[in-house]
């Protein structure tokens, strides 16, 4: 199964064009959606999750019309927003059972209980299933979010900035779970963390100002910049007073001094050395040319 999006557009009151004729074909597996804040990622996610309407365009998941058949798509949709609320004193078992009932999961109480307990076991929350979700750590709460998103065995799973606030260990555990889930269904991962996309996703897209800038394989995107990325360590004064006119891809402090990576079709001089391109270079090169 694949998700086919064609010419999707959305303009908010005031003339802000959040999506501008976006077309994508998203296959089974993990698909990364990159873009800075305000790029249109969340608008796209919310439209696909049936929480907003598009002005024009179409989206199909198999033979299900995502934009027109909201009831049909919700039956096969899992959604984990960037932030979600929970009831203050409700346990994970009770809350997930309630959500499963609302979604029509299970034909009876015994079947529903089995589904809920199996999901909590799958996300490694079985031992704390009788504790209030409001007392969970950030990583535990995100794992609960995945459990509720997996109710009903969805064919499309949408996760929006899922690792904000998680420590490295929790982030790794969360992504291991997501990668396992994504073996057989369409998973859209919206994030601003470029490295996560490189490690997890076979396909990706870059969106900026509502426009699709890139759609393809992360490795191919890196290779397309071969011989065009140059780097140099310099003083803060040199960076501030720079006279070379090349797009800056990134600037980082290394041992207290700025380390600058630039894009240039040919050898730029000024002491810059060739560098192996990475996905972060790809991301910023597209943004600089947008």
C-alpha atoms as an extended CHARMM CRD file, in Angstrom:
* protein
*
       290  EXT
         1         1  UNK       CA              0.0000000000        0.0000000000        0.0000000000  PROA      1               0.0000000000
         2         2  UNK       CA              1.1420000000        3.5480000000       -0.6820000000  PROA      2               0.0000000000
         3         3  UNK       CA             -0.0790000000        7.0650000000        0.0210000000  PROA      3               0.0000000000
         4         4  UNK       CA             -0.4460000000        9.2300000000       -3.0930000000  PROA      4               0.0000000000
         5         5  UNK       CA             -0.7460000000       12.9930000000       -2.5820000000  PROA      5               0.0000000000
         6         6  UNK       CA             -1.4110000000       15.2150000000       -5.5980000000  PROA      6               0.0000000000
         7         7  UNK       CA             -1.3840000000       19.0220000000       -5.7820000000  PROA      7               0.0000000000
         8         8  UNK       CA             -2.3670000000       19.5390000000       -2.1540000000  PROA      8               0.0000000000
         9         9  UNK       CA             -2.8310000000       23.2240000000       -1.2570000000  PROA      9               0.0000000000
        10        10  UNK       CA             -3.9030000000       25.1210000000        1.8510000000  PROA      10              0.0000000000
        11        11  UNK       CA             -4.0650000000       28.8790000000        2.4510000000  PROA      11              0.0000000000
        12        12  UNK       CA             -4.9530000000       30.3060000000        5.8620000000  PROA      12              0.0000000000
        13        13  UNK       CA             -6.9280000000       33.5130000000        6.4620000000  PROA      13              0.0000000000
        14        14  UNK       CA             -4.6180000000       36.4580000000        5.8890000000  PROA      14              0.0000000000
        15        15  UNK       CA             -3.0580000000       34.8930000000        2.8150000000  PROA      15              0.0000000000
        16        16  UNK       CA             -0.5080000000       32.5760000000        4.4710000000  PROA      16              0.0000000000
        17        17  UNK       CA              0.0370000000       29.7410000000        1.9750000000  PROA      17              0.0000000000
        18        18  UNK       CA              0.8560000000       26.7400000000        4.1480000000  PROA      18              0.0000000000
        19        19  UNK       CA              0.8790000000       24.2030000000        1.2900000000  PROA      19              0.0000000000
        20        20  UNK       CA              1.4560000000       25.0380000000       -2.3540000000  PROA      20              0.0000000000
        21        21  UNK       CA              0.6660000000       22.2670000000       -4.8660000000  PROA      21              0.0000000000
        22        22  UNK       CA              2.4420000000       19.5220000000       -2.8780000000  PROA      22              0.0000000000
        23        23  UNK       CA              2.6170000000       16.1290000000       -4.6170000000  PROA      23              0.0000000000
        24        24  UNK       CA              4.1960000000       13.0380000000       -3.0220000000  PROA      24              0.0000000000
        25        25  UNK       CA              4.1100000000        9.2710000000       -3.3700000000  PROA      25              0.0000000000
        26        26  UNK       CA              4.8760000000        7.6590000000       -0.0150000000  PROA      26              0.0000000000
        27        27  UNK       CA              5.5250000000        3.8770000000        0.0020000000  PROA      27              0.0000000000
        28        28  UNK       CA              5.2720000000        1.3790000000        2.8330000000  PROA      28              0.0000000000
        29        29  UNK       CA              7.9690000000        1.9960000000        5.4470000000  PROA      29              0.0000000000
        30        30  UNK       CA              9.3940000000        5.0130000000        7.2210000000  PROA      30              0.0000000000
        31        31  UNK       CA              9.1480000000        8.3110000000        5.3430000000  PROA      31              0.0000000000
        32        32  UNK       CA             10.8860000000       11.4120000000        6.7080000000  PROA      32              0.0000000000
        33        33  UNK       CA              9.3780000000       14.8690000000        6.3530000000  PROA      33              0.0000000000
        34        34  UNK       CA             11.9060000000       17.6470000000        6.9870000000  PROA      34              0.0000000000
        35        35  UNK       CA             11.4190000000       21.3830000000        7.1990000000  PROA      35              0.0000000000
        36        36  UNK       CA             11.9810000000       24.3520000000        9.5100000000  PROA      36              0.0000000000
        37        37  UNK       CA              9.2730000000       25.7050000000       11.7910000000  PROA      37              0.0000000000
        38        38  UNK       CA              6.4350000000       27.1420000000        9.7280000000  PROA      38              0.0000000000
        39        39  UNK       CA              7.3740000000       25.1130000000        6.6480000000  PROA      39              0.0000000000
        40        40  UNK       CA              3.9480000000       23.4680000000        6.3300000000  PROA      40              0.0000000000
        41        41  UNK       CA              4.7880000000       20.0530000000        7.8260000000  PROA      41              0.0000000000
        42        42  UNK       CA              2.1860000000       20.1750000000       10.5810000000  PROA      42              0.0000000000
        43        43  UNK       CA             -0.4780000000       21.4470000000        8.1770000000  PROA      43              0.0000000000
        44        44  UNK       CA              0.1780000000       18.4860000000        5.9020000000  PROA      44              0.0000000000
        45        45  UNK       CA              0.0700000000       16.0850000000        8.8620000000  PROA      45              0.0000000000
        46        46  UNK       CA             -3.1940000000       17.5320000000       10.1740000000  PROA      46              0.0000000000
        47        47  UNK       CA             -4.8440000000       17.3430000000        6.7540000000  PROA      47              0.0000000000
        48        48  UNK       CA             -3.8310000000       13.6920000000        6.3720000000  PROA      48              0.0000000000
        49        49  UNK       CA             -5.0590000000       13.0300000000        9.9260000000  PROA      49              0.0000000000
        50        50  UNK       CA             -8.4750000000       14.5470000000        8.9770000000  PROA      50              0.0000000000
        51        51  UNK       CA             -8.0870000000       17.3730000000       11.5120000000  PROA      51              0.0000000000
        52        52  UNK       CA             -8.0240000000       20.0790000000        8.8200000000  PROA      52              0.0000000000
        53        53  UNK       CA             -9.3840000000       20.4390000000        5.3190000000  PROA      53              0.0000000000
        54        54  UNK       CA             -7.3740000000       21.1900000000        2.1930000000  PROA      54              0.0000000000
        55        55  UNK       CA             -8.3590000000       23.9060000000       -0.2800000000  PROA      55              0.0000000000
        56        56  UNK       CA             -7.5830000000       21.6980000000       -3.2720000000  PROA      56              0.0000000000
        57        57  UNK       CA             -5.7700000000       18.5400000000       -4.2990000000  PROA      57              0.0000000000
        58        58  UNK       CA             -6.2150000000       14.8780000000       -3.4310000000  PROA      58              0.0000000000
        59        59  UNK       CA             -4.7530000000       12.1510000000       -1.2120000000  PROA      59              0.0000000000
        60        60  UNK       CA             -5.3610000000        8.4120000000       -1.5250000000  PROA      60              0.0000000000
        61        61  UNK       CA             -4.2460000000        5.5760000000        0.7490000000  PROA      61              0.0000000000
        62        62  UNK       CA             -4.7930000000        2.5490000000       -1.4490000000  PROA      62              0.0000000000
        63        63  UNK       CA             -8.4160000000        2.8990000000       -2.5620000000  PROA      63              0.0000000000
        64        64  UNK       CA             -9.4320000000        5.1380000000        0.3700000000  PROA      64              0.0000000000
        65        65  UNK       CA             -9.9600000000        8.8370000000       -0.3850000000  PROA      65              0.0000000000
        66        66  UNK       CA             -8.2200000000       10.5090000000        2.5720000000  PROA      66              0.0000000000
        67        67  UNK       CA             -9.8240000000       13.9230000000        2.0450000000  PROA      67              0.0000000000
        68        68  UNK       CA            -13.3800000000       12.8140000000        1.3210000000  PROA      68              0.0000000000
        69        69  UNK       CA            -13.8210000000        9.5580000000        3.2520000000  PROA      69              0.0000000000
        70        70  UNK       CA            -12.9390000000       10.7530000000        6.7450000000  PROA      70              0.0000000000
        71        71  UNK       CA            -14.7150000000        7.8970000000        8.4960000000  PROA      71              0.0000000000
        72        72  UNK       CA            -12.9840000000        5.3460000000        6.3030000000  PROA      72              0.0000000000
        73        73  UNK       CA             -9.4900000000        6.7590000000        6.7820000000  PROA      73              0.0000000000
        74        74  UNK       CA             -9.8970000000        7.1080000000       10.5420000000  PROA      74              0.0000000000
        75        75  UNK       CA            -10.4980000000        3.3600000000       10.7630000000  PROA      75              0.0000000000
        76        76  UNK       CA             -7.0070000000        2.6990000000        9.3760000000  PROA      76              0.0000000000
        77        77  UNK       CA             -5.1930000000        5.7590000000       10.7750000000  PROA      77              0.0000000000
        78        78  UNK       CA             -2.8850000000        6.1340000000       13.7550000000  PROA      78              0.0000000000
        79        79  UNK       CA             -1.8150000000        9.6390000000       14.8110000000  PROA      79              0.0000000000
        80        80  UNK       CA              0.6680000000       10.8360000000       17.4220000000  PROA      80              0.0000000000
        81        81  UNK       CA              0.6850000000       14.6460000000       17.6000000000  PROA      81              0.0000000000
        82        82  UNK       CA              3.5990000000       16.6530000000       18.9410000000  PROA      82              0.0000000000
        83        83  UNK       CA              1.7560000000       17.1530000000       22.2270000000  PROA      83              0.0000000000
        84        84  UNK       CA             -1.2550000000       15.3660000000       23.6790000000  PROA      84              0.0000000000
        85        85  UNK       CA             -3.1140000000       15.6900000000       26.9640000000  PROA      85              0.0000000000
        86        86  UNK       CA             -4.1190000000       12.9890000000       29.4420000000  PROA      86              0.0000000000
        87        87  UNK       CA             -6.6000000000       12.8140000000       32.2960000000  PROA      87              0.0000000000
        88        88  UNK       CA             -4.8310000000       13.5820000000       35.6180000000  PROA      88              0.0000000000
        89        89  UNK       CA             -5.5310000000       10.3820000000       37.5830000000  PROA      89              0.0000000000
        90        90  UNK       CA             -6.3840000000        7.8360000000       34.9020000000  PROA      90              0.0000000000
        91        91  UNK       CA             -4.1470000000        4.7790000000       34.5520000000  PROA      91              0.0000000000
        92        92  UNK       CA             -2.6290000000        3.6640000000       31.2800000000  PROA      92              0.0000000000
        93        93  UNK       CA             -4.8090000000        0.5490000000       31.2870000000  PROA      93              0.0000000000
        94        94  UNK       CA             -8.0210000000        2.5120000000       31.8300000000  PROA      94              0.0000000000
        95        95  UNK       CA             -7.1870000000        5.2760000000       29.3580000000  PROA      95              0.0000000000
        96        96  UNK       CA             -6.1240000000        2.9240000000       26.5770000000  PROA      96              0.0000000000
        97        97  UNK       CA             -9.2310000000        0.7930000000       27.1660000000  PROA      97              0.0000000000
        98        98  UNK       CA            -11.3850000000        3.9190000000       26.8920000000  PROA      98              0.0000000000
        99        99  UNK       CA             -9.6790000000        4.9420000000       23.6490000000  PROA      99              0.0000000000
       100       100  UNK       CA            -10.0230000000        1.4020000000       22.2790000000  PROA      100             0.0000000000
       101       101  UNK       CA            -13.7580000000        1.4890000000       23.0400000000  PROA      101             0.0000000000
       102       102  UNK       CA            -14.1390000000        4.8290000000       21.2330000000  PROA      102             0.0000000000
       103       103  UNK       CA            -12.3280000000        3.4000000000       18.2170000000  PROA      103             0.0000000000
       104       104  UNK       CA            -14.4180000000        0.2280000000       18.2250000000  PROA      104             0.0000000000
       105       105  UNK       CA            -11.4670000000       -2.0650000000       18.8770000000  PROA      105             0.0000000000
       106       106  UNK       CA            -12.3950000000       -5.5420000000       20.0480000000  PROA      106             0.0000000000
       107       107  UNK       CA            -15.7660000000       -7.2570000000       19.8410000000  PROA      107             0.0000000000
       108       108  UNK       CA            -16.1800000000       -7.5120000000       23.6050000000  PROA      108             0.0000000000
       109       109  UNK       CA            -14.6300000000       -6.6750000000       26.9480000000  PROA      109             0.0000000000
       110       110  UNK       CA            -12.3520000000       -9.7190000000       26.9990000000  PROA      110             0.0000000000
       111       111  UNK       CA            -11.0810000000       -9.1440000000       23.4490000000  PROA      111             0.0000000000
       112       112  UNK       CA            -10.5430000000       -5.4460000000       24.0990000000  PROA      112             0.0000000000
       113       113  UNK       CA             -8.6240000000       -6.1850000000       27.3100000000  PROA      113             0.0000000000
       114       114  UNK       CA             -6.3500000000       -8.5700000000       25.4060000000  PROA      114             0.0000000000
       115       115  UNK       CA             -5.6370000000       -5.9370000000       22.7330000000  PROA      115             0.0000000000
       116       116  UNK       CA             -4.8880000000       -3.2470000000       25.3260000000  PROA      116             0.0000000000
       117       117  UNK       CA             -2.6260000000       -5.4660000000       27.4260000000  PROA      117             0.0000000000
       118       118  UNK       CA             -0.7930000000       -6.6640000000       24.2970000000  PROA      118             0.0000000000
       119       119  UNK       CA             -0.1420000000       -3.0840000000       23.1550000000  PROA      119             0.0000000000
       120       120  UNK       CA              1.1260000000       -2.0070000000       26.5790000000  PROA      120             0.0000000000
       121       121  UNK       CA              3.4250000000       -5.0250000000       26.5770000000  PROA      121             0.0000000000
       122       122  UNK       CA              4.6380000000       -4.1220000000       23.0910000000  PROA      122             0.0000000000
       123       123  UNK       CA              5.6120000000       -0.5870000000       24.1520000000  PROA      123             0.0000000000
       124       124  UNK       CA              7.1740000000       -1.8890000000       27.4020000000  PROA      124             0.0000000000
       125       125  UNK       CA              4.6200000000       -0.2760000000       29.7360000000  PROA      125             0.0000000000
       126       126  UNK       CA              3.0330000000       -3.4460000000       31.0690000000  PROA      126             0.0000000000
       127       127  UNK       CA              4.7010000000       -3.1110000000       34.4900000000  PROA      127             0.0000000000
       128       128  UNK       CA              3.3040000000        0.4020000000       34.9730000000  PROA      128             0.0000000000
       129       129  UNK       CA             -0.1030000000       -0.1370000000       33.3750000000  PROA      129             0.0000000000
       130       130  UNK       CA             -1.8930000000        0.6460000000       36.6410000000  PROA      130             0.0000000000
       131       131  UNK       CA             -0.0880000000        3.9650000000       37.1520000000  PROA      131             0.0000000000
       132       132  UNK       CA             -1.5150000000        7.3020000000       36.0100000000  PROA      132             0.0000000000
       133       133  UNK       CA             -0.2110000000        8.3470000000       32.5990000000  PROA      133             0.0000000000
       134       134  UNK       CA              0.1640000000       11.9040000000       33.9630000000  PROA      134             0.0000000000
       135       135  UNK       CA              2.9770000000       10.6210000000       36.2290000000  PROA      135             0.0000000000
       136       136  UNK       CA              4.9560000000        9.0710000000       33.3540000000  PROA      136             0.0000000000
       137       137  UNK       CA              8.2940000000       10.4170000000       32.1430000000  PROA      137             0.0000000000
       138       138  UNK       CA              8.4980000000       12.0060000000       28.7030000000  PROA      138             0.0000000000
       139       139  UNK       CA              9.6990000000        8.7950000000       27.0780000000  PROA      139             0.0000000000
       140       140  UNK       CA              7.0470000000        6.6640000000       28.7800000000  PROA      140             0.0000000000
       141       141  UNK       CA              4.3230000000        9.0880000000       27.7320000000  PROA      141             0.0000000000
       142       142  UNK       CA              5.5050000000        8.9720000000       24.1170000000  PROA      142             0.0000000000
       143       143  UNK       CA              5.4500000000        5.1750000000       24.2260000000  PROA      143             0.0000000000
       144       144  UNK       CA              1.8840000000        5.3640000000       25.5020000000  PROA      144             0.0000000000
       145       145  UNK       CA              1.1640000000        7.7220000000       22.5940000000  PROA      145             0.0000000000
       146       146  UNK       CA              2.4190000000        5.0990000000       20.1630000000  PROA      146             0.0000000000
       147       147  UNK       CA              0.2440000000        2.4610000000       21.8630000000  PROA      147             0.0000000000
       148       148  UNK       CA             -2.8960000000        4.5480000000       21.3500000000  PROA      148             0.0000000000
       149       149  UNK       CA             -1.8380000000        5.3220000000       17.7630000000  PROA      149             0.0000000000
       150       150  UNK       CA             -1.5210000000        1.5760000000       17.0650000000  PROA      150             0.0000000000
       151       151  UNK       CA             -5.0650000000        0.7730000000       18.1870000000  PROA      151             0.0000000000
       152       152  UNK       CA             -6.9410000000       -0.9340000000       15.3820000000  PROA      152             0.0000000000
       153       153  UNK       CA             -3.8140000000       -1.9850000000       13.4330000000  PROA      153             0.0000000000
       154       154  UNK       CA             -3.5130000000        1.1930000000       11.3220000000  PROA      154             0.0000000000
       155       155  UNK       CA             -2.2330000000        1.1700000000        7.7430000000  PROA      155             0.0000000000
       156       156  UNK       CA             -1.0920000000        4.8000000000        8.0280000000  PROA      156             0.0000000000
       157       157  UNK       CA              0.7830000000        6.0820000000       11.0770000000  PROA      157             0.0000000000
       158       158  UNK       CA              1.5890000000        9.7960000000       11.4040000000  PROA      158             0.0000000000
       159       159  UNK       CA              4.0090000000       11.0370000000       14.0770000000  PROA      159             0.0000000000
       160       160  UNK       CA              4.7080000000       14.7590000000       14.4490000000  PROA      160             0.0000000000
       161       161  UNK       CA              7.9850000000       15.7960000000       16.1620000000  PROA      161             0.0000000000
       162       162  UNK       CA              7.8000000000       12.7190000000       18.4330000000  PROA      162             0.0000000000
       163       163  UNK       CA             11.1190000000       12.9910000000       20.3140000000  PROA      163             0.0000000000
       164       164  UNK       CA             10.9870000000       16.5930000000       21.5630000000  PROA      164             0.0000000000
       165       165  UNK       CA             12.1940000000       16.6120000000       25.1580000000  PROA      165             0.0000000000
       166       166  UNK       CA             13.3700000000       12.9890000000       25.2220000000  PROA      166             0.0000000000
       167       167  UNK       CA             16.8250000000       12.0300000000       26.4500000000  PROA      167             0.0000000000
       168       168  UNK       CA             19.0720000000       10.0380000000       24.0460000000  PROA      168             0.0000000000
       169       169  UNK       CA             18.1840000000        6.6730000000       25.5820000000  PROA      169             0.0000000000
       170       170  UNK       CA             14.4450000000        7.2800000000       25.4220000000  PROA      170             0.0000000000
       171       171  UNK       CA             14.8190000000        8.6130000000       21.8760000000  PROA      171             0.0000000000
       172       172  UNK       CA             16.6010000000        5.4460000000       20.7400000000  PROA      172             0.0000000000
       173       173  UNK       CA             14.0050000000        3.1660000000       22.3610000000  PROA      173             0.0000000000
       174       174  UNK       CA             11.1900000000        5.1530000000       20.7920000000  PROA      174             0.0000000000
       175       175  UNK       CA             12.6950000000        4.9670000000       17.3100000000  PROA      175             0.0000000000
       176       176  UNK       CA             13.4500000000        1.2510000000       17.6060000000  PROA      176             0.0000000000
       177       177  UNK       CA              9.7590000000        0.7160000000       18.2680000000  PROA      177             0.0000000000
       178       178  UNK       CA              8.7570000000        2.9980000000       15.4130000000  PROA      178             0.0000000000
       179       179  UNK       CA             11.1040000000        1.2310000000       12.9790000000  PROA      179             0.0000000000
       180       180  UNK       CA              9.6050000000       -2.1370000000       13.9340000000  PROA      180             0.0000000000
       181       181  UNK       CA              6.0790000000       -0.8300000000       13.3670000000  PROA      181             0.0000000000
       182       182  UNK       CA              7.0830000000        0.7190000000       10.0430000000  PROA      182             0.0000000000
       183       183  UNK       CA              8.0920000000       -2.5550000000        8.4060000000  PROA      183             0.0000000000
       184       184  UNK       CA              4.5890000000       -3.2450000000        7.0830000000  PROA      184             0.0000000000
       185       185  UNK       CA              2.6770000000        0.0570000000        7.0620000000  PROA      185             0.0000000000
       186       186  UNK       CA              3.1400000000        3.6400000000        5.8750000000  PROA      186             0.0000000000
       187       187  UNK       CA              4.7890000000        5.7350000000        8.6160000000  PROA      187             0.0000000000
       188       188  UNK       CA              5.2690000000        9.4760000000        8.1580000000  PROA      188             0.0000000000
       189       189  UNK       CA              7.8310000000       10.9770000000       10.5220000000  PROA      189             0.0000000000
       190       190  UNK       CA              7.7010000000       14.7640000000       10.6610000000  PROA      190             0.0000000000
       191       191  UNK       CA             10.7950000000       16.1720000000       12.3540000000  PROA      191             0.0000000000
       192       192  UNK       CA             13.4610000000       18.8520000000       12.2990000000  PROA      192             0.0000000000
       193       193  UNK       CA             16.1920000000       16.3940000000       13.3990000000  PROA      193             0.0000000000
       194       194  UNK       CA             18.0170000000       15.5460000000       10.1760000000  PROA      194             0.0000000000
       195       195  UNK       CA             20.0450000000       12.6710000000       11.6310000000  PROA      195             0.0000000000
       196       196  UNK       CA             16.8690000000       10.8230000000       12.6410000000  PROA      196             0.0000000000
       197       197  UNK       CA             15.7040000000       10.8060000000        9.0290000000  PROA      197             0.0000000000
       198       198  UNK       CA             19.0740000000        9.5590000000        7.7910000000  PROA      198             0.0000000000
       199       199  UNK       CA             19.1060000000        6.6670000000       10.2610000000  PROA      199             0.0000000000
       200       200  UNK       CA             15.4740000000        5.6060000000        9.9510000000  PROA      200             0.0000000000
       201       201  UNK       CA             14.0020000000        6.5370000000        6.5830000000  PROA      201             0.0000000000
       202       202  UNK       CA             14.5360000000        5.1020000000        3.1080000000  PROA      202             0.0000000000
       203       203  UNK       CA             12.6470000000        8.0020000000        1.5420000000  PROA      203             0.0000000000
       204       204  UNK       CA             12.2540000000       11.6430000000        2.5500000000  PROA      204             0.0000000000
       205       205  UNK       CA             10.9770000000       15.0410000000        1.4880000000  PROA      205             0.0000000000
       206       206  UNK       CA             11.9610000000       18.6190000000        2.3230000000  PROA      206             0.0000000000
       207       207  UNK       CA              9.2470000000       21.2770000000        2.6030000000  PROA      207             0.0000000000
       208       208  UNK       CA              9.8040000000       25.0270000000        2.9750000000  PROA      208             0.0000000000
       209       209  UNK       CA              7.2520000000       27.8560000000        2.7620000000  PROA      209             0.0000000000
       210       210  UNK       CA              4.6580000000       25.2650000000        1.7720000000  PROA      210             0.0000000000
       211       211  UNK       CA              6.5910000000       24.1040000000       -1.2970000000  PROA      211             0.0000000000
       212       212  UNK       CA              8.1280000000       20.6900000000       -1.9190000000  PROA      212             0.0000000000
       213       213  UNK       CA             11.8730000000       21.2330000000       -2.4610000000  PROA      213             0.0000000000
       214       214  UNK       CA             13.1000000000       17.6270000000       -2.5370000000  PROA      214             0.0000000000
       215       215  UNK       CA             11.6140000000       14.1330000000       -2.6680000000  PROA      215             0.0000000000
       216       216  UNK       CA             13.7830000000       11.0460000000       -2.8030000000  PROA      216             0.0000000000
       217       217  UNK       CA             16.4060000000        8.8390000000       -1.1630000000  PROA      217             0.0000000000
       218       218  UNK       CA             18.5350000000       10.4050000000        1.6300000000  PROA      218             0.0000000000
       219       219  UNK       CA             21.7100000000        8.7140000000        0.3340000000  PROA      219             0.0000000000
       220       220  UNK       CA             21.0970000000        9.9390000000       -3.2120000000  PROA      220             0.0000000000
       221       221  UNK       CA             20.5170000000       13.4390000000       -1.8420000000  PROA      221             0.0000000000
       222       222  UNK       CA             23.8870000000       13.3650000000       -0.0680000000  PROA      222             0.0000000000
       223       223  UNK       CA             25.6370000000       12.0780000000       -3.1750000000  PROA      223             0.0000000000
       224       224  UNK       CA             24.1680000000       14.9080000000       -5.2450000000  PROA      224             0.0000000000
       225       225  UNK       CA             26.3190000000       17.3440000000       -3.2310000000  PROA      225             0.0000000000
       226       226  UNK       CA             29.5880000000       15.4560000000       -3.7590000000  PROA      226             0.0000000000
       227       227  UNK       CA             32.3900000000       17.9280000000       -4.5070000000  PROA      227             0.0000000000
       228       228  UNK       CA             30.2400000000       20.9430000000       -3.5850000000  PROA      228             0.0000000000
       229       229  UNK       CA             30.6420000000       21.1240000000        0.1980000000  PROA      229             0.0000000000
       230       230  UNK       CA             33.6370000000       22.9320000000        1.6780000000  PROA      230             0.0000000000
       231       231  UNK       CA             34.5710000000       23.6160000000        5.2750000000  PROA      231             0.0000000000
       232       232  UNK       CA             36.9420000000       25.6950000000        7.3350000000  PROA      232             0.0000000000
       233       233  UNK       CA             37.6310000000       26.6300000000       10.9420000000  PROA      233             0.0000000000
       234       234  UNK       CA             37.9780000000       30.3950000000       11.3930000000  PROA      234             0.0000000000
       235       235  UNK       CA             37.9300000000       33.1490000000       13.9610000000  PROA      235             0.0000000000
       236       236  UNK       CA             34.7170000000       34.8860000000       14.9210000000  PROA      236             0.0000000000
       237       237  UNK       CA             36.1360000000       38.0890000000       13.4150000000  PROA      237             0.0000000000
       238       238  UNK       CA             36.7750000000       36.3910000000       10.0500000000  PROA      238             0.0000000000
       239       239  UNK       CA             33.2550000000       34.9720000000       10.0120000000  PROA      239             0.0000000000
       240       240  UNK       CA             31.7670000000       38.3600000000       10.8790000000  PROA      240             0.0000000000
       241       241  UNK       CA             33.8440000000       40.1890000000        8.2430000000  PROA      241             0.0000000000
       242       242  UNK       CA             33.6390000000       37.5240000000        5.5130000000  PROA      242             0.0000000000
       243       243  UNK       CA             34.0200000000       38.7390000000        1.9540000000  PROA      243             0.0000000000
       244       244  UNK       CA             33.3830000000       35.4330000000        0.0940000000  PROA      244             0.0000000000
       245       245  UNK       CA             29.9190000000       35.1740000000       -1.3970000000  PROA      245             0.0000000000
       246       246  UNK       CA             28.9950000000       31.5150000000       -0.9810000000  PROA      246             0.0000000000
       247       247  UNK       CA             25.8880000000       30.1340000000        0.7550000000  PROA      247             0.0000000000
       248       248  UNK       CA             26.6560000000       29.0700000000        4.3330000000  PROA      248             0.0000000000
       249       249  UNK       CA             25.2540000000       25.5940000000        5.0170000000  PROA      249             0.0000000000
       250       250  UNK       CA             26.0200000000       25.5170000000        8.7220000000  PROA      250             0.0000000000
       251       251  UNK       CA             28.1170000000       27.1540000000       11.4160000000  PROA      251             0.0000000000
       252       252  UNK       CA             29.1400000000       25.3400000000       14.5850000000  PROA      252             0.0000000000
       253       253  UNK       CA             31.4910000000       26.1320000000       17.4380000000  PROA      253             0.0000000000
       254       254  UNK       CA             34.3350000000       23.6090000000       17.6270000000  PROA      254             0.0000000000
       255       255  UNK       CA             36.8410000000       24.1760000000       20.4370000000  PROA      255             0.0000000000
       256       256  UNK       CA             35.5090000000       27.7130000000       20.7730000000  PROA      256             0.0000000000
       257       257  UNK       CA             35.9900000000       28.6660000000       17.1160000000  PROA      257             0.0000000000
       258       258  UNK       CA             33.3740000000       28.7590000000       14.3250000000  PROA      258             0.0000000000
       259       259  UNK       CA             33.5020000000       25.7870000000       11.9690000000  PROA      259             0.0000000000
       260       260  UNK       CA             31.8260000000       26.7980000000        8.7180000000  PROA      260             0.0000000000
       261       261  UNK       CA             30.4850000000       24.6370000000        5.8970000000  PROA      261             0.0000000000
       262       262  UNK       CA             29.6110000000       26.3130000000        2.5910000000  PROA      262             0.0000000000
       263       263  UNK       CA             28.1690000000       25.3230000000       -0.7930000000  PROA      263             0.0000000000
       264       264  UNK       CA             30.2450000000       26.0150000000       -3.9000000000  PROA      264             0.0000000000
       265       265  UNK       CA             30.2490000000       24.4680000000       -7.3740000000  PROA      265             0.0000000000
       266       266  UNK       CA             34.0320000000       24.9970000000       -7.5960000000  PROA      266             0.0000000000
       267       267  UNK       CA             37.0260000000       25.3950000000       -5.2550000000  PROA      267             0.0000000000
       268       268  UNK       CA             36.2220000000       28.5550000000       -3.2420000000  PROA      268             0.0000000000
       269       269  UNK       CA             39.7260000000       29.3980000000       -1.9940000000  PROA      269             0.0000000000
       270       270  UNK       CA             40.1360000000       31.3260000000        1.2770000000  PROA      270             0.0000000000
       271       271  UNK       CA             41.4710000000       28.1730000000        2.9490000000  PROA      271             0.0000000000
       272       272  UNK       CA             38.3420000000       26.0530000000        2.5170000000  PROA      272             0.0000000000
       273       273  UNK       CA             38.8570000000       22.2940000000        2.2080000000  PROA      273             0.0000000000
       274       274  UNK       CA             36.5460000000       19.7460000000        0.5150000000  PROA      274             0.0000000000
       275       275  UNK       CA             34.1870000000       17.9020000000        2.8920000000  PROA      275             0.0000000000
       276       276  UNK       CA             32.0610000000       14.8000000000        2.6180000000  PROA      276             0.0000000000
       277       277  UNK       CA             28.4320000000       15.9730000000        2.3560000000  PROA      277             0.0000000000
       278       278  UNK       CA             25.8460000000       14.8350000000        4.8840000000  PROA      278             0.0000000000
       279       279  UNK       CA             22.0690000000       15.1060000000        5.0430000000  PROA      279             0.0000000000
       280       280  UNK       CA             22.2540000000       18.3130000000        7.0640000000  PROA      280             0.0000000000
       281       281  UNK       CA             24.1820000000       19.8890000000        4.1700000000  PROA      281             0.0000000000
       282       282  UNK       CA             21.4310000000       18.7320000000        1.8080000000  PROA      282             0.0000000000
       283       283  UNK       CA             18.7530000000       20.2450000000        4.0250000000  PROA      283             0.0000000000
       284       284  UNK       CA             20.3960000000       23.6510000000        4.3140000000  PROA      284             0.0000000000
       285       285  UNK       CA             21.4610000000       23.7460000000        0.6630000000  PROA      285             0.0000000000
       286       286  UNK       CA             17.8480000000       23.4030000000       -0.4330000000  PROA      286             0.0000000000
       287       287  UNK       CA             16.7020000000       26.0190000000        2.0710000000  PROA      287             0.0000000000
       288       288  UNK       CA             19.3960000000       28.4590000000        0.9160000000  PROA      288             0.0000000000
       289       289  UNK       CA             18.2610000000       28.1270000000       -2.6720000000  PROA      289             0.0000000000
       290       290  UNK       CA             14.5120000000       28.3190000000       -1.9710000000  PROA      290             0.0000000000
